[in-house]
């Protein structure tokens, strides 16, 4: 099973997302059957995500939509 990210194909200028898409593609064509589960951003990462767009007293909200989920909820859903 691979845990991946919802909507990452819409943000092609982020290297990490491109790498995750490649990881998914490689897993799909591999010899071992697998499941790919995509989750939204973890609530625990929101501070880090917003810090990338903050300069001084100005915060520029990301252009991508955010619908955070608690990491514990993702674990519960996968289990």
URKANOR-V455362 format. One line per field, one symbol per residue. phi: phi as a letter, one per 30 degrees, with the letter a starting at -180 (. if undefined). burial: # if it has 9 or more other ideal C-beta (glycine too) atoms within 8 Angstrom, else .. Layout:
phi: ???
burial: ???
//
This chain:
phi: .ccbbdidddbdccedddddddedddddcddcebccccbdddedceedddddccbiccccdedddcbdbdedddddddd
burial: .#.##.##..#.....##.##.##..#......#.##.#####.##..##..##.......#...#.####..#.....
//
